Amino acid sequence: MNDFEEQSQEAFRYARSRSPAADLVREHLGMENPGMKTPENEVQIVRNAMARTIHVLAISDTAKRIGFGIEPGTDWMAVVDRVPPLEAVELAKRLEPLIEKAFGGSLDTLIAESKAQMPVTAADLQRLGRDLVLDVCGLTADALVEPSNYARVQPTKLNIHEILQIGEDDLECVPGLSLTELHRDAQLIDDDARLEAILAVPATTRLVEEDEVMTPEVKVQHVREGMARTIHVCVVADAAESMGYIFPAQSDLMDLVRDERPEVVGVVTQQLVDALEHANGTKLEALIQRAEASNPELEFDQATLESLGFYLAMQAQGHGVGWADDHEPFECKMPVYFAPGDSIWVGLDDLKALPGFDLEELRAEALDADDQDKLDAMSDIPEQTQSAYIEGYEPPMPGM
């Protein structure tokens, strides 16, 4: 039996060991004739290696995030002695279009190109599958060796653990890992991030639906959402306070301004994004990447990304609060000038949504106090929040 046949037969026997899903695994891996060296089986060996690499990456990253320590220099591929679940196999299939786009060819084309240069063994095909996954994730080969740079190298590329959520069933295969002990240790040192990561571990490994995946584009959308919400709240609060309105004591302004946002807020949000990108000479996506790199232990989920948008909008307005108040700082220059109130004319629709806002009562109080500034602020209020500029006029970029 040659090297190819021996490794193929071993993989075939290994796949059969995972019951009761063995038949489905073999079907998905295409291992019905493992000893036959055909182009189809060569592609399957690459796919098998991709699935195993995906599985190991997800397990190793999950283990780190929940606080499990492992000896430096340990090869995670040797630690995880488990057949990849169907979810990892499915994710490997999802990666193939990305690989084809990145390398300009399908798996069979890449294999043919490799064979044209030198004889290719099954081990070579397995390394090819591993390296393809690492490249798509923006990683290097040492990502599978502790200490790992996983999720720190080009984090705007695909993060496997955000798509393949490792469950308790797979974590059990890691020698010495006990979720109960890790949970107790995290409580003792009051590590909220680890506790949250441990509690988020599902019972079984699951594949996140495609519309749940935190792609770079989705991350940008969440940051923009945080910016837009903050801009809207700030301009409404400023307008109301200029009229003498007093917000309820100990209230959070973010909870008092209505959720529905006028179109002009989106326009001004884009102005802020443009100004930030101009000031830093890079895209918002890259600024998010910098924040991630400076805070490797922080899970950049929707709430965190919206919080980043909040802080960016507050910092740009000079409100005295910023991301570095609660997180590790990252390189980000602010626009020279950004005042959304210059561009947004707050209307009665936003003001009347505030609890207890009564325009006539505020006007009467201003008259009694002979407060001309407040009276001026209450004059000529539009029915709906709108652009402060005449139609067709585009203001210069903030900070320019």
Salt bridges, closest charged atoms under 4 A:
ASP23 OD1 - ARG26 NH2 2.33
GLU42 OE2 - LYS115 NZ 3.23
ASP61 OD2 - ARG65 NE 2.95
ASP61 OD2 - HIS161 ND1 2.92
GLU96 OE2 - ARG47 NE 2.61
ASP124 OD1 - ARG127 NH2 2.26
ASP131 OD1 - ARG130 NH2 2.82
GLU146 OE1 - LYS64 NZ 3.49
GLU162 OE2 - LYS219 NZ 3.98
ASP170 OD2 - HIS55 NE2 3.07
ASP170 OD1 - ARG82 NE 2.63
ASP185 OD1 - ARG184 NH2 3.63
ASP191 OD2 - ARG194 NE 3.42
GLU212 OE2 - ARG206 NH2 3.49
GLU225 OE1 - ARG261 NH2 2.83
ASP259 OD1 - ARG229 NH2 3.57
GLU260 OE1 - ARG258 NH1 3.37
GLU277 OE1 - LYS283 NZ 3.83
GLU292 OE2 - LYS219 NZ 2.59
GLU297 OE2 - ARG152 NH2 3.37
GLU299 OE1 - ARG65 NH1 3.67
GLU299 OE2 - HIS161 NE2 3.62
ASP349 OD2 - ARG258 NH2 2.92
ASP350 OD1 - HIS232 NE2 3.04
ASP350 OD1 - ARG258 NE 2.50
GLU360 OE2 - ARG363 NH1 3.14
ASP371 OD2 - LYS374 NZ 3.96
